Every structure is written in C-alpha cells, then in structure tokens.
Amino acid sequence: MKARNRSYLFLLAAWLLAPVSGRADAQAQQPTDTASERAAQTTDALRSPALKPTLADFGWLAGHWQGAWGPRSAQQTWTAPKAGVMLGTFQLVEGEKTLVLELFTLVENADGIKLYLRHFTPSLNAWEKSGATALDLHSADSKSIVFVNSGDGQPKQDVITRVDPDTYVSRSEIVPEQGDTRATEITYHRVVDGSSGKRPRAKSNGVH
C-alpha cells in the first residue's frame, strides 16, 4: 500500500511539474515585451519613408550673400520662410554697371516645393516674355538641393551645394537646343550682420 502511495505521489508530482517546466522553457525562448516592442519599432522605422522636405529645411538660406563670377560681383538675399514662400533677389554687377537682376521664390504647396525665377533689366523689363521659369524640387539632403526644369525656359537645372553654414555654391545649367550645356557656378559667402556679428537662425526638421 505504501509503495503504491509513493508511486502515485511520484506520478502526480511529475504531472504537475511537467507543464510548469514547459512554460518556463517557452518563456525563456520568447523575447520580453520590451524587446518585442523595440524590434517592432525598428522594423517600422526601416519601413517608413524618408521625411519629405519642407520649406523650413531651406531656412538656412535666409540672409545676405555675396560671391564673384570672374570679374563680376554677385549678391543674393533670401527672406525667411513665411506663409509657404521664401523670396529671393539677385544682382550681378561688373564695375559700376548692373548687368542683370533676378527675382525668385521658393513656394511650398501640396505637390511639393517649386523654384520660380525671372530675370530683369535695371528698369525691370523682363527677359522672359512668357513668364517665370518653374523648376521642381528633385532631391534635397543636408548637403545639396537639386531643382529640375522639365518644361520650357532656362535654366534646366539649379543645384545648391552647402559647404558650411556660411558658404554655398550655386550652379545653374543652360541646355540649348544645339551645342553643349553651359553652366554658371558661383560660390556665395554669408554677409554677417555687422551690428551683432551673428548669422540669422533657421529652424529645420533635419534634412538640412
């Protein structure tokens, strides 16, 4: 009788302990909730598309810039982003003569960001009789901004390459119907506010 009781108790203990041990092994093999959440977040981050550039990413352009194109001096000014627009001006001077003026805007809408530009004489007679030239934002990162013109007018491509917070290179490419592509490249340096010695601040979401 005692032998049967001992056998019964042994079998009962084995039966009770078996599922407990199995559950412990299963828990050891499965990641914790925290680890699972981290893995899911990493996967979601990898699947998420890159942040879409906004006008705020170009806010570093705001201010006054000067450069040289051979014997000619060039200056640009940009306003800070406001109400979906950045306004820019350009003046090219040789000696005491203004060769050309340019007015341009960066405009943000639901379709993305566009660059509009038009050239003028000093008396504001427009070079482009058909209206402003429009270029679409093709790509943008922390170092370069590329605009492409798939329609009429020139330039066909504008590239802004940021060298450092106070220097950038502007390259415009003219593609004639015949002949080789002509490029204009000017390196601009920020004109620091003489009263404060500080450059304007610009907010960004991380693309620039």
Order of alpha helices (4+ residues) and beta strands (2+ residues): alpha-alpha-beta-beta-beta-beta-beta-beta-beta-beta-beta-beta
